[in-house]
Amino acid sequence: EVQLQASGGGLVQAGGSLKLSCAVSGFTFDDHAIGWFRQAPGKEREVVSCLKSSDGSTYYGDSVKGRFSISTDNAENTVYLLMNSLKPEDTAVYYCAAGRLVPSFDVSLFKYGVDYWGKGTLVTVSS
């Protein structure tokens, strides 16, 4: 059974940092892309970041480039999202997600290839 369990959300002041974790089971990073989405109140869900471990390729949304970093710990079956220089507009529910790798998988198109979702974790950035 595939499971993704996100944690680490909370309240942080603007300019601060937060690190989200997502513990996964039922699949490996070798044959799945892993990433994060977020959904702010009244807005559509958007891709934050994606990582394809098989070749190390990554994708970051324009709004988080240079501030957020995605990584994995294969031994712990965990994916992380380190968020620095947080802004009030980063406030959202963050979801981890995974998708089976297919030939020519493009990390920038991750939103079209999600097979599994975890429950979200709320990040609130105060001004």
CNS distance restraints for C-alpha pairs under 8 A (distance, minus, plus):
assign (resid   1 and name CA) (resid  25 and name CA) 7.43 0.50 0.50
assign (resid   1 and name CA) (resid  26 and name CA) 5.27 0.50 0.50
assign (resid   2 and name CA) (resid  24 and name CA) 7.41 0.50 0.50
assign (resid   2 and name CA) (resid  25 and name CA) 5.56 0.50 0.50
assign (resid   2 and name CA) (resid  26 and name CA) 4.22 0.50 0.50
assign (resid   2 and name CA) (resid  27 and name CA) 6.55 0.50 0.50
assign (resid   2 and name CA) (resid 116 and name CA) 7.46 0.50 0.50
assign (resid   3 and name CA) (resid  23 and name CA) 7.98 0.50 0.50
assign (resid   3 and name CA) (resid  24 and name CA) 5.53 0.50 0.50
assign (resid   3 and name CA) (resid  25 and name CA) 5.24 0.50 0.50
assign (resid   3 and name CA) (resid  26 and name CA) 6.47 0.50 0.50
assign (resid   3 and name CA) (resid 116 and name CA) 7.92 0.50 0.50
assign (resid   3 and name CA) (resid 118 and name CA) 6.91 0.50 0.50
assign (resid   4 and name CA) (resid  22 and name CA) 6.20 0.50 0.50
assign (resid   4 and name CA) (resid  23 and name CA) 5.70 0.50 0.50
assign (resid   4 and name CA) (resid  24 and name CA) 4.47 0.50 0.50
assign (resid   4 and name CA) (resid  25 and name CA) 6.71 0.50 0.50
assign (resid   4 and name CA) (resid  96 and name CA) 6.95 0.50 0.50
assign (resid   4 and name CA) (resid  97 and name CA) 7.33 0.50 0.50
assign (resid   4 and name CA) (resid 116 and name CA) 7.83 0.50 0.50
assign (resid   4 and name CA) (resid 117 and name CA) 6.66 0.50 0.50
assign (resid   4 and name CA) (resid 118 and name CA) 4.55 0.50 0.50
assign (resid   4 and name CA) (resid 119 and name CA) 7.38 0.50 0.50
assign (resid   5 and name CA) (resid  22 and name CA) 5.16 0.50 0.50
assign (resid   5 and name CA) (resid  23 and name CA) 5.16 0.50 0.50
assign (resid   5 and name CA) (resid  24 and name CA) 6.41 0.50 0.50
assign (resid   5 and name CA) (resid  96 and name CA) 7.81 0.50 0.50
assign (resid   5 and name CA) (resid 118 and name CA) 5.61 0.50 0.50
assign (resid   5 and name CA) (resid 119 and name CA) 6.47 0.50 0.50
assign (resid   6 and name CA) (resid  20 and name CA) 7.09 0.50 0.50
assign (resid   6 and name CA) (resid  21 and name CA) 5.56 0.50 0.50
assign (resid   6 and name CA) (resid  22 and name CA) 4.08 0.50 0.50
assign (resid   6 and name CA) (resid  23 and name CA) 6.48 0.50 0.50
assign (resid   6 and name CA) (resid  95 and name CA) 6.93 0.50 0.50
assign (resid   6 and name CA) (resid  96 and name CA) 6.46 0.50 0.50
assign (resid   6 and name CA) (resid 118 and name CA) 6.55 0.50 0.50
assign (resid   6 and name CA) (resid 119 and name CA) 6.51 0.50 0.50
assign (resid   6 and name CA) (resid 120 and name CA) 6.34 0.50 0.50
assign (resid   6 and name CA) (resid 121 and name CA) 6.18 0.50 0.50
assign (resid   7 and name CA) (resid  20 and name CA) 5.84 0.50 0.50
assign (resid   7 and name CA) (resid  21 and name CA) 5.28 0.50 0.50
assign (resid   7 and name CA) (resid  22 and name CA) 6.23 0.50 0.50
assign (resid   7 and name CA) (resid 121 and name CA) 5.89 0.50 0.50
assign (resid   8 and name CA) (resid  18 and name CA) 7.46 0.50 0.50
assign (resid   8 and name CA) (resid  19 and name CA) 6.22 0.50 0.50
assign (resid   8 and name CA) (resid  20 and name CA) 4.55 0.50 0.50
assign (resid   8 and name CA) (resid  21 and name CA) 6.02 0.50 0.50
assign (resid   8 and name CA) (resid 121 and name CA) 7.08 0.50 0.50
assign (resid   9 and name CA) (resid  18 and name CA) 7.48 0.50 0.50
assign (resid   9 and name CA) (resid  19 and name CA) 7.79 0.50 0.50
assign (resid   9 and name CA) (resid  20 and name CA) 6.31 0.50 0.50
assign (resid   9 and name CA) (resid 121 and name CA) 5.22 0.50 0.50
assign (resid   9 and name CA) (resid 122 and name CA) 5.10 0.50 0.50
assign (resid   9 and name CA) (resid 123 and name CA) 4.82 0.50 0.50
assign (resid   9 and name CA) (resid 124 and name CA) 7.84 0.50 0.50
assign (resid  10 and name CA) (resid 122 and name CA) 6.18 0.50 0.50
assign (resid  10 and name CA) (resid 123 and name CA) 5.01 0.50 0.50
assign (resid  10 and name CA) (resid 124 and name CA) 6.08 0.50 0.50
assign (resid  11 and name CA) (resid 123 and name CA) 6.17 0.50 0.50
assign (resid  11 and name CA) (resid 124 and name CA) 4.75 0.50 0.50
assign (resid  11 and name CA) (resid 125 and name CA) 5.92 0.50 0.50
assign (resid  11 and name CA) (resid 126 and name CA) 7.26 0.50 0.50
assign (resid  12 and name CA) (resid  16 and name CA) 6.22 0.50 0.50
assign (resid  12 and name CA) (resid  17 and name CA) 7.31 0.50 0.50
assign (resid  12 and name CA) (resid  18 and name CA) 7.49 0.50 0.50
assign (resid  12 and name CA) (resid 123 and name CA) 7.82 0.50 0.50
assign (resid  12 and name CA) (resid 124 and name CA) 6.32 0.50 0.50
assign (resid  12 and name CA) (resid 125 and name CA) 5.02 0.50 0.50
assign (resid  12 and name CA) (resid 126 and name CA) 6.26 0.50 0.50
assign (resid  13 and name CA) (resid  86 and name CA) 7.59 0.50 0.50
assign (resid  13 and name CA) (resid 125 and name CA) 5.38 0.50 0.50
assign (resid  13 and name CA) (resid 126 and name CA) 4.78 0.50 0.50
assign (resid  13 and name CA) (resid 127 and name CA) 6.22 0.50 0.50
assign (resid  14 and name CA) (resid  85 and name CA) 6.98 0.50 0.50
assign (resid  14 and name CA) (resid  86 and name CA) 5.27 0.50 0.50
assign (resid  14 and name CA) (resid  87 and name CA) 4.99 0.50 0.50
assign (resid  14 and name CA) (resid  88 and name CA) 6.21 0.50 0.50
assign (resid  14 and name CA) (resid 125 and name CA) 5.70 0.50 0.50
assign (resid  14 and name CA) (resid 126 and name CA) 5.65 0.50 0.50
assign (resid  14 and name CA) (resid 127 and name CA) 5.30 0.50 0.50
assign (resid  15 and name CA) (resid  84 and name CA) 7.15 0.50 0.50
assign (resid  15 and name CA) (resid  85 and name CA) 4.24 0.50 0.50
assign (resid  15 and name CA) (resid  86 and name CA) 4.88 0.50 0.50
assign (resid  15 and name CA) (resid  87 and name CA) 6.36 0.50 0.50
assign (resid  16 and name CA) (resid  84 and name CA) 6.22 0.50 0.50
assign (resid  16 and name CA) (resid  85 and name CA) 5.46 0.50 0.50
assign (resid  16 and name CA) (resid  86 and name CA) 5.51 0.50 0.50
assign (resid  17 and name CA) (resid  82 and name CA) 7.43 0.50 0.50
assign (resid  17 and name CA) (resid  83 and name CA) 5.40 0.50 0.50
assign (resid  17 and name CA) (resid  84 and name CA) 4.41 0.50 0.50
assign (resid  17 and name CA) (resid  85 and name CA) 6.16 0.50 0.50
assign (resid  17 and name CA) (resid  86 and name CA) 6.17 0.50 0.50
assign (resid  18 and name CA) (resid  82 and name CA) 6.14 0.50 0.50
assign (resid  18 and name CA) (resid  83 and name CA) 5.24 0.50 0.50
assign (resid  18 and name CA) (resid  84 and name CA) 6.73 0.50 0.50
assign (resid  19 and name CA) (resid  80 and name CA) 6.76 0.50 0.50
assign (resid  19 and name CA) (resid  81 and name CA) 5.59 0.50 0.50
assign (resid  19 and name CA) (resid  82 and name CA) 4.39 0.50 0.50
assign (resid  19 and name CA) (resid  83 and name CA) 5.94 0.50 0.50
assign (resid  20 and name CA) (resid  80 and name CA) 5.49 0.50 0.50
assign (resid  20 and name CA) (resid  81 and name CA) 5.00 0.50 0.50
assign (resid  20 and name CA) (resid  82 and name CA) 6.40 0.50 0.50
assign (resid  20 and name CA) (resid  83 and name CA) 7.93 0.50 0.50
assign (resid  21 and name CA) (resid  78 and name CA) 6.61 0.50 0.50
assign (resid  21 and name CA) (resid  79 and name CA) 5.81 0.50 0.50
assign (resid  21 and name CA) (resid  80 and name CA) 4.56 0.50 0.50
assign (resid  21 and name CA) (resid  81 and name CA) 6.55 0.50 0.50
assign (resid  22 and name CA) (resid  78 and name CA) 5.39 0.50 0.50
assign (resid  22 and name CA) (resid  79 and name CA) 5.18 0.50 0.50
assign (resid  22 and name CA) (resid  80 and name CA) 6.32 0.50 0.50
assign (resid  22 and name CA) (resid  96 and name CA) 6.46 0.50 0.50
assign (resid  23 and name CA) (resid  76 and name CA) 7.63 0.50 0.50
assign (resid  23 and name CA) (resid  77 and name CA) 5.96 0.50 0.50
assign (resid  23 and name CA) (resid  78 and name CA) 4.42 0.50 0.50
assign (resid  23 and name CA) (resid  79 and name CA) 6.63 0.50 0.50
assign (resid  24 and name CA) (resid  77 and name CA) 5.61 0.50 0.50
assign (resid  24 and name CA) (resid  78 and name CA) 5.95 0.50 0.50
assign (resid  24 and name CA) (resid  79 and name CA) 7.86 0.50 0.50
assign (resid  25 and name CA) (resid  77 and name CA) 6.96 0.50 0.50
assign (resid  27 and name CA) (resid  31 and name CA) 7.85 0.50 0.50
assign (resid  27 and name CA) (resid  32 and name CA) 7.41 0.50 0.50
assign (resid  28 and name CA) (resid  32 and name CA) 6.38 0.50 0.50
assign (resid  28 and name CA) (resid  77 and name CA) 7.57 0.50 0.50
assign (resid  29 and name CA) (resid  33 and name CA) 6.49 0.50 0.50
assign (resid  29 and name CA) (resid  34 and name CA) 7.13 0.50 0.50
assign (resid  29 and name CA) (resid  52 and name CA) 7.65 0.50 0.50
assign (resid  29 and name CA) (resid  53 and name CA) 6.06 0.50 0.50
assign (resid  29 and name CA) (resid  54 and name CA) 7.62 0.50 0.50
assign (resid  29 and name CA) (resid  74 and name CA) 7.28 0.50 0.50
assign (resid  29 and name CA) (resid  77 and name CA) 7.94 0.50 0.50
assign (resid  30 and name CA) (resid  53 and name CA) 6.09 0.50 0.50
assign (resid  30 and name CA) (resid  54 and name CA) 5.50 0.50 0.50
assign (resid  31 and name CA) (resid  54 and name CA) 7.27 0.50 0.50
assign (resid  31 and name CA) (resid 100 and name CA) 6.18 0.50 0.50
assign (resid  31 and name CA) (resid 101 and name CA) 5.48 0.50 0.50
assign (resid  32 and name CA) (resid  52 and name CA) 7.14 0.50 0.50
assign (resid  32 and name CA) (resid  53 and name CA) 7.95 0.50 0.50
assign (resid  32 and name CA) (resid  98 and name CA) 6.27 0.50 0.50
assign (resid  32 and name CA) (resid  99 and name CA) 5.31 0.50 0.50
assign (resid  32 and name CA) (resid 100 and name CA) 4.42 0.50 0.50
assign (resid  32 and name CA) (resid 101 and name CA) 5.01 0.50 0.50
assign (resid  33 and name CA) (resid  50 and name CA) 6.92 0.50 0.50
assign (resid  33 and name CA) (resid  51 and name CA) 5.78 0.50 0.50
assign (resid  33 and name CA) (resid  52 and name CA) 4.71 0.50 0.50
assign (resid  33 and name CA) (resid  53 and name CA) 6.96 0.50 0.50
assign (resid  33 and name CA) (resid  98 and name CA) 5.52 0.50 0.50
assign (resid  33 and name CA) (resid  99 and name CA) 5.24 0.50 0.50
assign (resid  33 and name CA) (resid 100 and name CA) 6.38 0.50 0.50
assign (resid  33 and name CA) (resid 101 and name CA) 6.20 0.50 0.50
assign (resid  33 and name CA) (resid 107 and name CA) 7.76 0.50 0.50
assign (resid  33 and name CA) (resid 110 and name CA) 7.94 0.50 0.50
assign (resid  34 and name CA) (resid  50 and name CA) 5.72 0.50 0.50
assign (resid  34 and name CA) (resid  51 and name CA) 5.45 0.50 0.50
assign (resid  34 and name CA) (resid  52 and name CA) 6.68 0.50 0.50
assign (resid  34 and name CA) (resid  79 and name CA) 7.49 0.50 0.50
assign (resid  34 and name CA) (resid  96 and name CA) 7.38 0.50 0.50
assign (resid  34 and name CA) (resid  97 and name CA) 5.85 0.50 0.50
assign (resid  34 and name CA) (resid  98 and name CA) 4.42 0.50 0.50
assign (resid  34 and name CA) (resid  99 and name CA) 6.60 0.50 0.50
assign (resid  35 and name CA) (resid  47 and name CA) 7.96 0.50 0.50
assign (resid  35 and name CA) (resid  48 and name CA) 7.51 0.50 0.50
assign (resid  35 and name CA) (resid  49 and name CA) 5.34 0.50 0.50
assign (resid  35 and name CA) (resid  50 and name CA) 3.99 0.50 0.50
assign (resid  35 and name CA) (resid  51 and name CA) 5.95 0.50 0.50
assign (resid  35 and name CA) (resid  70 and name CA) 7.74 0.50 0.50
assign (resid  35 and name CA) (resid  79 and name CA) 7.89 0.50 0.50
assign (resid  35 and name CA) (resid  96 and name CA) 5.66 0.50 0.50
assign (resid  35 and name CA) (resid  97 and name CA) 5.41 0.50 0.50
assign (resid  35 and name CA) (resid  98 and name CA) 6.31 0.50 0.50
assign (resid  36 and name CA) (resid  47 and name CA) 6.28 0.50 0.50
assign (resid  36 and name CA) (resid  48 and name CA) 5.37 0.50 0.50
assign (resid  36 and name CA) (resid  49 and name CA) 5.28 0.50 0.50
assign (resid  36 and name CA) (resid  50 and name CA) 6.45 0.50 0.50
assign (resid  36 and name CA) (resid  81 and name CA) 7.71 0.50 0.50
assign (resid  36 and name CA) (resid  94 and name CA) 6.74 0.50 0.50
assign (resid  36 and name CA) (resid  95 and name CA) 5.53 0.50 0.50
assign (resid  36 and name CA) (resid  96 and name CA) 4.42 0.50 0.50
assign (resid  36 and name CA) (resid  97 and name CA) 5.99 0.50 0.50
assign (resid  37 and name CA) (resid  45 and name CA) 6.54 0.50 0.50
assign (resid  37 and name CA) (resid  46 and name CA) 5.43 0.50 0.50
assign (resid  37 and name CA) (resid  47 and name CA) 4.39 0.50 0.50
assign (resid  37 and name CA) (resid  48 and name CA) 4.98 0.50 0.50
assign (resid  37 and name CA) (resid  49 and name CA) 7.03 0.50 0.50
assign (resid  37 and name CA) (resid  94 and name CA) 5.69 0.50 0.50
assign (resid  37 and name CA) (resid  95 and name CA) 5.09 0.50 0.50
assign (resid  37 and name CA) (resid  96 and name CA) 6.30 0.50 0.50
assign (resid  37 and name CA) (resid  97 and name CA) 7.40 0.50 0.50
assign (resid  38 and name CA) (resid  45 and name CA) 5.51 0.50 0.50
assign (resid  38 and name CA) (resid  46 and name CA) 5.52 0.50 0.50
assign (resid  38 and name CA) (resid  47 and name CA) 6.58 0.50 0.50
assign (resid  38 and name CA) (resid  48 and name CA) 6.53 0.50 0.50
assign (resid  38 and name CA) (resid  92 and name CA) 5.84 0.50 0.50
assign (resid  38 and name CA) (resid  93 and name CA) 5.42 0.50 0.50
assign (resid  38 and name CA) (resid  94 and name CA) 4.25 0.50 0.50
assign (resid  38 and name CA) (resid  95 and name CA) 5.90 0.50 0.50
assign (resid  39 and name CA) (resid  43 and name CA) 6.27 0.50 0.50
assign (resid  39 and name CA) (resid  44 and name CA) 5.98 0.50 0.50
assign (resid  39 and name CA) (resid  45 and name CA) 4.33 0.50 0.50
assign (resid  39 and name CA) (resid  46 and name CA) 6.37 0.50 0.50
assign (resid  39 and name CA) (resid  92 and name CA) 5.20 0.50 0.50
assign (resid  39 and name CA) (resid  93 and name CA) 5.33 0.50 0.50
assign (resid  39 and name CA) (resid  94 and name CA) 6.61 0.50 0.50
assign (resid  40 and name CA) (resid  44 and name CA) 7.27 0.50 0.50
assign (resid  40 and name CA) (resid  45 and name CA) 7.36 0.50 0.50
assign (resid  40 and name CA) (resid  90 and name CA) 7.97 0.50 0.50
assign (resid  40 and name CA) (resid  91 and name CA) 6.35 0.50 0.50
assign (resid  40 and name CA) (resid  92 and name CA) 4.15 0.50 0.50
assign (resid  40 and name CA) (resid  93 and name CA) 6.36 0.50 0.50
assign (resid  41 and name CA) (resid  92 and name CA) 6.96 0.50 0.50
assign (resid  46 and name CA) (resid 111 and name CA) 7.98 0.50 0.50
assign (resid  47 and name CA) (resid  60 and name CA) 7.75 0.50 0.50
assign (resid  47 and name CA) (resid  61 and name CA) 6.36 0.50 0.50
assign (resid  47 and name CA) (resid 110 and name CA) 7.63 0.50 0.50
assign (resid  47 and name CA) (resid 111 and name CA) 6.47 0.50 0.50
assign (resid  48 and name CA) (resid  60 and name CA) 5.75 0.50 0.50
assign (resid  48 and name CA) (resid  61 and name CA) 5.12 0.50 0.50
assign (resid  48 and name CA) (resid  64 and name CA) 7.02 0.50 0.50
assign (resid  49 and name CA) (resid  58 and name CA) 7.18 0.50 0.50
assign (resid  49 and name CA) (resid  59 and name CA) 5.26 0.50 0.50
assign (resid  49 and name CA) (resid  60 and name CA) 4.43 0.50 0.50
assign (resid  49 and name CA) (resid  61 and name CA) 6.27 0.50 0.50
assign (resid  49 and name CA) (resid  69 and name CA) 7.98 0.50 0.50
assign (resid  49 and name CA) (resid  70 and name CA) 6.80 0.50 0.50
assign (resid  50 and name CA) (resid  58 and name CA) 5.50 0.50 0.50
assign (resid  50 and name CA) (resid  59 and name CA) 5.06 0.50 0.50
assign (resid  50 and name CA) (resid  60 and name CA) 6.76 0.50 0.50
assign (resid  50 and name CA) (resid  70 and name CA) 7.33 0.50 0.50
assign (resid  50 and name CA) (resid 107 and name CA) 6.00 0.50 0.50
assign (resid  50 and name CA) (resid 108 and name CA) 7.65 0.50 0.50
assign (resid  50 and name CA) (resid 110 and name CA) 6.80 0.50 0.50
assign (resid  51 and name CA) (resid  56 and name CA) 6.73 0.50 0.50
assign (resid  51 and name CA) (resid  57 and name CA) 5.93 0.50 0.50
assign (resid  51 and name CA) (resid  58 and name CA) 4.55 0.50 0.50
assign (resid  51 and name CA) (resid  59 and name CA) 6.66 0.50 0.50
assign (resid  51 and name CA) (resid  70 and name CA) 6.95 0.50 0.50
assign (resid  51 and name CA) (resid  71 and name CA) 7.47 0.50 0.50
assign (resid  51 and name CA) (resid 107 and name CA) 6.86 0.50 0.50
assign (resid  52 and name CA) (resid  56 and name CA) 5.49 0.50 0.50
assign (resid  52 and name CA) (resid  57 and name CA) 5.32 0.50 0.50
assign (resid  52 and name CA) (resid  58 and name CA) 6.37 0.50 0.50
assign (resid  52 and name CA) (resid 107 and name CA) 6.84 0.50 0.50
assign (resid  53 and name CA) (resid  57 and name CA) 6.99 0.50 0.50
assign (resid  57 and name CA) (resid 107 and name CA) 7.06 0.50 0.50
assign (resid  58 and name CA) (resid  70 and name CA) 7.98 0.50 0.50
assign (resid  58 and name CA) (resid 107 and name CA) 6.32 0.50 0.50
assign (resid  59 and name CA) (resid 107 and name CA) 5.75 0.50 0.50
assign (resid  59 and name CA) (resid 108 and name CA) 5.68 0.50 0.50
assign (resid  60 and name CA) (resid  64 and name CA) 6.46 0.50 0.50
assign (resid  60 and name CA) (resid  65 and name CA) 5.61 0.50 0.50
assign (resid  60 and name CA) (resid  68 and name CA) 7.86 0.50 0.50
assign (resid  61 and name CA) (resid  65 and name CA) 6.20 0.50 0.50
assign (resid  64 and name CA) (resid  68 and name CA) 5.65 0.50 0.50
assign (resid  67 and name CA) (resid  83 and name CA) 6.13 0.50 0.50
assign (resid  67 and name CA) (resid  84 and name CA) 5.10 0.50 0.50
assign (resid  67 and name CA) (resid  85 and name CA) 6.15 0.50 0.50
assign (resid  67 and name CA) (resid  86 and name CA) 7.77 0.50 0.50
assign (resid  68 and name CA) (resid  81 and name CA) 6.75 0.50 0.50
assign (resid  68 and name CA) (resid  82 and name CA) 5.51 0.50 0.50
assign (resid  68 and name CA) (resid  83 and name CA) 4.48 0.50 0.50
assign (resid  68 and name CA) (resid  84 and name CA) 5.98 0.50 0.50
assign (resid  69 and name CA) (resid  81 and name CA) 5.68 0.50 0.50
assign (resid  69 and name CA) (resid  82 and name CA) 5.10 0.50 0.50
assign (resid  69 and name CA) (resid  83 and name CA) 6.63 0.50 0.50
assign (resid  70 and name CA) (resid  79 and name CA) 7.26 0.50 0.50
assign (resid  70 and name CA) (resid  80 and name CA) 5.64 0.50 0.50
assign (resid  70 and name CA) (resid  81 and name CA) 4.67 0.50 0.50
assign (resid  70 and name CA) (resid  82 and name CA) 6.41 0.50 0.50
assign (resid  71 and name CA) (resid  79 and name CA) 5.76 0.50 0.50
assign (resid  71 and name CA) (resid  80 and name CA) 5.25 0.50 0.50
assign (resid  71 and name CA) (resid  81 and name CA) 6.68 0.50 0.50
assign (resid  72 and name CA) (resid  77 and name CA) 7.39 0.50 0.50
assign (resid  72 and name CA) (resid  78 and name CA) 5.69 0.50 0.50
assign (resid  72 and name CA) (resid  79 and name CA) 4.26 0.50 0.50
assign (resid  72 and name CA) (resid  80 and name CA) 5.98 0.50 0.50
assign (resid  73 and name CA) (resid  77 and name CA) 5.86 0.50 0.50
assign (resid  73 and name CA) (resid  78 and name CA) 5.30 0.50 0.50
assign (resid  73 and name CA) (resid  79 and name CA) 6.35 0.50 0.50
assign (resid  74 and name CA) (resid  78 and name CA) 6.62 0.50 0.50
assign (resid  86 and name CA) (resid  90 and name CA) 6.48 0.50 0.50
assign (resid  86 and name CA) (resid 125 and name CA) 6.80 0.50 0.50
assign (resid  87 and name CA) (resid  91 and name CA) 7.59 0.50 0.50
assign (resid  87 and name CA) (resid 125 and name CA) 6.17 0.50 0.50
assign (resid  87 and name CA) (resid 126 and name CA) 7.80 0.50 0.50
assign (resid  87 and name CA) (resid 127 and name CA) 7.54 0.50 0.50
assign (resid  88 and name CA) (resid 124 and name CA) 7.35 0.50 0.50
assign (resid  88 and name CA) (resid 125 and name CA) 4.67 0.50 0.50
assign (resid  88 and name CA) (resid 126 and name CA) 5.69 0.50 0.50
assign (resid  88 and name CA) (resid 127 and name CA) 5.95 0.50 0.50
assign (resid  89 and name CA) (resid 125 and name CA) 7.52 0.50 0.50
assign (resid  90 and name CA) (resid 123 and name CA) 7.60 0.50 0.50
assign (resid  90 and name CA) (resid 124 and name CA) 7.50 0.50 0.50
assign (resid  90 and name CA) (resid 125 and name CA) 6.67 0.50 0.50
assign (resid  91 and name CA) (resid 122 and name CA) 7.75 0.50 0.50
assign (resid  91 and name CA) (resid 123 and name CA) 5.39 0.50 0.50
assign (resid  91 and name CA) (resid 124 and name CA) 4.60 0.50 0.50
assign (resid  91 and name CA) (resid 125 and name CA) 5.40 0.50 0.50
assign (resid  92 and name CA) (resid 122 and name CA) 6.01 0.50 0.50
assign (resid  92 and name CA) (resid 123 and name CA) 5.53 0.50 0.50
assign (resid  92 and name CA) (resid 124 and name CA) 6.63 0.50 0.50
assign (resid  93 and name CA) (resid 120 and name CA) 5.61 0.50 0.50
assign (resid  93 and name CA) (resid 121 and name CA) 5.37 0.50 0.50
assign (resid  93 and name CA) (resid 122 and name CA) 4.29 0.50 0.50
assign (resid  93 and name CA) (resid 123 and name CA) 6.03 0.50 0.50
assign (resid  94 and name CA) (resid 120 and name CA) 5.14 0.50 0.50
assign (resid  94 and name CA) (resid 121 and name CA) 5.24 0.50 0.50
assign (resid  94 and name CA) (resid 122 and name CA) 6.15 0.50 0.50
assign (resid  94 and name CA) (resid 123 and name CA) 7.04 0.50 0.50
assign (resid  95 and name CA) (resid 117 and name CA) 7.10 0.50 0.50
assign (resid  95 and name CA) (resid 118 and name CA) 5.98 0.50 0.50
assign (resid  95 and name CA) (resid 119 and name CA) 6.12 0.50 0.50
assign (resid  95 and name CA) (resid 120 and name CA) 4.42 0.50 0.50
assign (resid  95 and name CA) (resid 121 and name CA) 6.58 0.50 0.50
assign (resid  96 and name CA) (resid 117 and name CA) 6.22 0.50 0.50
assign (resid  96 and name CA) (resid 118 and name CA) 5.46 0.50 0.50
assign (resid  96 and name CA) (resid 119 and name CA) 7.56 0.50 0.50
assign (resid  96 and name CA) (resid 120 and name CA) 7.29 0.50 0.50
assign (resid  97 and name CA) (resid 114 and name CA) 6.45 0.50 0.50
assign (resid  97 and name CA) (resid 115 and name CA) 7.55 0.50 0.50
assign (resid  97 and name CA) (resid 116 and name CA) 5.54 0.50 0.50
assign (resid  97 and name CA) (resid 117 and name CA) 4.52 0.50 0.50
assign (resid  97 and name CA) (resid 118 and name CA) 6.07 0.50 0.50
assign (resid  98 and name CA) (resid 114 and name CA) 5.54 0.50 0.50
assign (resid  98 and name CA) (resid 115 and name CA) 5.99 0.50 0.50
assign (resid  98 and name CA) (resid 116 and name CA) 5.20 0.50 0.50
assign (resid  98 and name CA) (resid 117 and name CA) 6.70 0.50 0.50
assign (resid  99 and name CA) (resid 110 and name CA) 7.66 0.50 0.50
assign (resid  99 and name CA) (resid 113 and name CA) 5.48 0.50 0.50
assign (resid  99 and name CA) (resid 114 and name CA) 4.34 0.50 0.50
assign (resid  99 and name CA) (resid 115 and name CA) 4.76 0.50 0.50
assign (resid  99 and name CA) (resid 116 and name CA) 6.44 0.50 0.50
assign (resid 100 and name CA) (resid 113 and name CA) 7.40 0.50 0.50
assign (resid 100 and name CA) (resid 114 and name CA) 7.56 0.50 0.50
assign (resid 100 and name CA) (resid 115 and name CA) 6.82 0.50 0.50
assign (resid 101 and name CA) (resid 105 and name CA) 6.10 0.50 0.50
assign (resid 105 and name CA) (resid 109 and name CA) 7.91 0.50 0.50
assign (resid 106 and name CA) (resid 110 and name CA) 6.88 0.50 0.50
assign (resid 109 and name CA) (resid 113 and name CA) 7.12 0.50 0.50
assign (resid 110 and name CA) (resid 114 and name CA) 6.56 0.50 0.50
